[in-house]
Amino acid sequence: DDYLIQPFYAMELLNAIESRLRKKDREKLFYEKLHKDRSELIPKEGGLEELEKMCKEYTKVKRVKKKQIVYYEGDPAPGIYCIERGLVKTTKRTEDGRELLTNIYGPKEYLGLNSMLLNEPYHTTAQALEDTSLSLLPKDRVKQLLDQHLDLHKQFIKILVKDIWEKEEQILLLAYHSVRKRVAEVLLRLAKVKESELKSTPIVLEMSGDD
């Protein structure tokens, strides 16, 4: 790191060593700070817990009655809805007015995730199948959690992949299966959602033939 030209005095040698040691200390402090700054940039775990905590603690709870609309296709998406209890269906309308069921959501599931991530209006219309309570989680708060927590990215990716898989299954049903088979599949999906909510309680689906 350094050299002295002979002849030199003992004090010159000690001063050079002291100077090198101070330089080493400064380097150590610099790299420690750099490591700390880099570690703060790495997304932390615990995002799911934070999101669930936000769902429970956030005060802006929306209560909708059976058949009431949560949001319409084309409405601005201020965030995502977390379902506390109840059932919600999402639909799209064709040009001739027919309604296509795109999904059914139950407790602890999220509505409007695609729209929030794409920063676009809602792509579907959401309607309650029974009396339902939802929390609206603001877009900015959710994106802040996404920036801080890597595990939340993983969970959202799983949700989106599951949604794609379900849409592929639905396309197959529409293309190749009878109305009877399609209705049976929807009833099974509803039963599965209710089963996770009710545990061992008998499953009762209170809805009209139109629904």
VEXDREN-2710 file (C-alpha; in Angstrom, 1 decimal):
% VEXDREN-2710
k/r/px/py/pz
1/ASP/0.0/0.0/0.0
2/ASP/2.9/2.4/0.5
3/TYR/6.7/2.6/0.4
4/LEU/9.5/4.7/1.8
5/ILE/12.8/5.6/0.1
6/GLN/15.9/4.9/2.1
7/PRO/17.2/6.4/4.2
8/PHE/14.3/7.3/6.4
9/TYR/13.6/7.9/10.1
10/ALA/11.7/5.6/12.4
11/MET/9.0/8.4/12.9
12/GLU/8.4/8.5/9.1
13/LEU/7.8/4.7/9.1
14/LEU/5.4/5.0/12.1
15/ASN/3.5/7.9/10.4
16/ALA/3.2/6.0/7.1
17/ILE/1.8/2.9/9.0
18/GLU/-0.7/5.1/10.9
19/SER/-1.8/6.7/7.7
20/ARG/-2.4/3.3/6.1
21/LEU/-4.4/2.1/9.1
22/ARG/-6.6/5.2/9.0
23/LYS/-7.2/4.6/5.3
24/LYS/-8.2/1.0/6.1
25/ASP/-10.6/2.1/8.8
26/ARG/-12.3/4.5/6.3
27/GLU/-12.6/1.7/3.7
28/LYS/-14.2/-0.5/6.3
29/LEU/-16.7/2.1/7.3
30/PHE/-17.5/2.8/3.6
31/TYR/-18.1/-0.9/2.7
32/GLU/-20.2/-1.4/5.9
33/LYS/-22.4/1.5/4.9
34/LEU/-22.6/0.2/1.3
35/HIS/-23.6/-3.3/2.5
36/LYS/-26.2/-1.7/4.8
37/ASP/-27.7/0.4/2.0
38/ARG/-27.8/-2.6/-0.4
39/SER/-29.5/-4.8/2.2
40/GLU/-32.2/-2.1/2.6
41/LEU/-32.9/-2.3/-1.1
42/ILE/-33.5/-6.0/-1.0
43/PRO/-37.2/-6.7/-0.6
44/LYS/-38.1/-8.1/2.8
45/GLU/-40.3/-11.1/3.6
46/GLY/-43.6/-10.8/5.5
47/GLY/-45.6/-9.0/2.8
48/LEU/-48.6/-11.5/3.0
49/GLU/-48.9/-10.8/6.8
50/GLU/-48.8/-7.1/6.2
51/LEU/-51.5/-7.3/3.4
52/GLU/-53.7/-9.5/5.7
53/LYS/-53.2/-7.1/8.5
54/MET/-54.2/-4.2/6.2
55/CYS/-57.3/-6.1/5.3
56/LYS/-58.3/-6.5/8.9
57/GLU/-57.4/-3.0/10.1
58/TYR/-58.3/-0.9/7.2
59/THR/-61.5/1.1/8.1
60/LYS/-63.0/1.6/4.6
61/VAL/-65.2/-1.5/4.7
62/LYS/-67.9/-1.8/2.0
63/ARG/-71.0/-3.9/2.8
64/VAL/-73.1/-4.9/-0.2
65/LYS/-76.4/-6.7/-0.3
66/LYS/-77.1/-9.8/-2.4
67/LYS/-77.3/-8.9/-6.1
68/GLN/-75.8/-5.4/-5.5
69/ILE/-73.0/-4.3/-7.8
70/VAL/-69.5/-3.8/-6.3
71/TYR/-68.1/-2.1/-9.4
72/TYR/-68.9/-2.0/-13.1
73/GLU/-66.7/-2.9/-16.1
74/GLY/-64.8/0.3/-17.1
75/ASP/-64.9/2.0/-13.7
76/PRO/-61.6/3.5/-12.5
77/ALA/-59.7/1.1/-10.2
78/PRO/-58.6/2.9/-7.0
79/GLY/-57.2/-0.3/-5.6
80/ILE/-58.1/-4.0/-4.9
81/TYR/-60.9/-5.4/-2.8
82/CYS/-60.3/-8.0/-0.1
83/ILE/-63.3/-10.1/0.6
84/GLU/-64.0/-10.6/4.3
85/ARG/-67.1/-12.6/4.0
86/GLY/-69.6/-13.5/1.3
87/LEU/-69.4/-14.4/-2.4
88/VAL/-68.8/-12.2/-5.4
89/LYS/-69.1/-13.1/-9.1
90/THR/-67.3/-11.2/-11.9
91/THR/-68.9/-11.1/-15.4
92/LYS/-68.4/-9.6/-18.9
93/ARG/-71.3/-8.7/-21.2
94/THR/-71.3/-9.5/-24.9
95/GLU/-72.4/-7.0/-27.6
96/ASP/-75.8/-8.8/-27.8
97/GLY/-76.3/-8.4/-24.0
98/ARG/-75.5/-11.9/-22.8
99/GLU/-73.6/-12.2/-19.5
100/LEU/-70.5/-14.4/-19.3
101/LEU/-69.4/-15.5/-15.8
102/THR/-65.6/-15.1/-15.5
103/ASN/-65.0/-16.0/-11.9
104/ILE/-66.3/-16.5/-8.4
105/TYR/-64.5/-15.1/-5.4
106/GLY/-64.9/-16.0/-1.7
107/PRO/-63.4/-14.9/1.7
108/LYS/-59.7/-13.9/1.7
109/GLU/-59.6/-13.5/-2.1
110/TYR/-58.8/-10.3/-4.0
111/LEU/-60.9/-8.5/-6.6
112/GLY/-59.4/-6.2/-9.2
113/LEU/-55.8/-7.3/-8.9
114/ASN/-55.2/-7.4/-12.7
115/SER/-56.6/-3.8/-13.2
116/MET/-54.4/-2.5/-10.3
117/LEU/-51.2/-4.1/-11.7
118/LEU/-51.9/-2.9/-15.2
119/ASN/-53.1/0.5/-14.0
120/GLU/-56.3/0.2/-16.0
121/PRO/-60.0/0.4/-15.3
122/TYR/-61.8/-2.7/-14.0
123/HIS/-62.1/-5.3/-16.8
124/THR/-65.2/-7.0/-15.4
125/THR/-68.4/-6.2/-13.5
126/ALA/-68.4/-7.5/-9.9
127/GLN/-71.7/-8.4/-8.2
128/ALA/-72.5/-9.9/-4.8
129/LEU/-74.0/-13.4/-4.8
130/GLU/-74.9/-13.0/-1.2
131/ASP/-74.6/-10.3/1.5
132/THR/-70.9/-9.5/1.4
133/SER/-68.3/-7.4/3.3
134/LEU/-65.1/-6.1/1.5
135/SER/-62.2/-3.8/2.3
136/LEU/-60.9/-1.5/-0.4
137/LEU/-57.1/-1.5/-0.2
138/PRO/-55.7/1.7/-1.9
139/LYS/-53.5/1.2/-4.9
140/ASP/-50.6/3.3/-3.5
141/ARG/-50.6/1.3/-0.2
142/VAL/-50.6/-2.1/-2.1
143/LYS/-47.8/-1.0/-4.5
144/GLN/-45.7/0.2/-1.5
145/LEU/-46.0/-3.2/0.0
146/LEU/-45.1/-4.8/-3.3
147/ASP/-41.9/-2.7/-3.4
148/GLN/-40.9/-3.7/0.1
149/HIS/-41.8/-7.5/0.1
150/LEU/-40.6/-10.1/-2.3
151/ASP/-43.0/-12.8/-1.0
152/LEU/-46.0/-10.6/-2.0
153/HIS/-44.8/-10.6/-5.6
154/LYS/-44.7/-14.4/-5.5
155/GLN/-48.2/-14.7/-4.0
156/PHE/-49.6/-12.3/-6.6
157/ILE/-47.9/-14.3/-9.4
158/LYS/-49.5/-17.5/-8.0
159/ILE/-53.0/-15.8/-8.0
160/LEU/-52.5/-14.6/-11.6
161/VAL/-51.3/-18.0/-12.8
162/LYS/-54.2/-19.7/-11.1
163/ASP/-56.6/-17.2/-12.8
164/ILE/-55.1/-18.0/-16.2
165/TRP/-55.4/-21.7/-15.6
166/GLU/-59.1/-21.3/-14.6
167/LYS/-59.8/-19.2/-17.7
168/GLU/-58.2/-22.0/-19.9
169/GLU/-60.5/-24.6/-18.1
170/GLN/-63.5/-22.3/-18.7
171/ILE/-62.7/-22.0/-22.4
172/LEU/-62.6/-25.8/-22.7
173/LEU/-65.9/-26.0/-20.9
174/LEU/-67.5/-23.4/-23.2
175/ALA/-66.1/-25.1/-26.3
176/TYR/-66.7/-28.7/-25.7
177/HIS/-69.1/-29.4/-22.8
178/SER/-72.8/-29.3/-22.5
179/VAL/-74.8/-26.7/-20.5
180/ARG/-75.5/-29.4/-17.9
181/LYS/-71.8/-30.1/-17.5
182/ARG/-71.0/-26.3/-17.3
183/VAL/-73.6/-25.7/-14.7
184/ALA/-72.3/-28.7/-12.6
185/GLU/-68.8/-27.3/-12.8
186/VAL/-69.9/-23.9/-11.5
187/LEU/-71.9/-25.5/-8.7
188/LEU/-68.8/-27.4/-7.7
189/ARG/-66.7/-24.3/-7.7
190/LEU/-69.2/-22.5/-5.5
191/ALA/-69.3/-25.5/-3.1
192/LYS/-65.5/-25.4/-2.9
193/VAL/-65.5/-21.8/-1.9
194/LYS/-68.2/-22.3/0.7
195/GLU/-66.6/-25.4/2.0
196/SER/-63.4/-23.5/2.9
197/GLU/-65.5/-20.8/4.6
198/LEU/-67.8/-23.2/6.6
199/LYS/-65.5/-26.0/7.4
200/SER/-67.6/-29.0/8.3
201/THR/-71.0/-27.2/8.2
202/PRO/-73.4/-28.5/5.5
203/ILE/-73.1/-26.4/2.3
204/VAL/-76.2/-24.5/1.3
205/LEU/-76.2/-22.4/-1.9
206/GLU/-79.0/-19.9/-1.7
207/MET/-79.5/-18.5/-5.2
208/SER/-82.0/-18.4/-8.0
209/GLY/-82.0/-20.5/-11.2
210/ASP/-80.9/-17.4/-13.2
211/ASP/-77.9/-17.0/-10.9
END
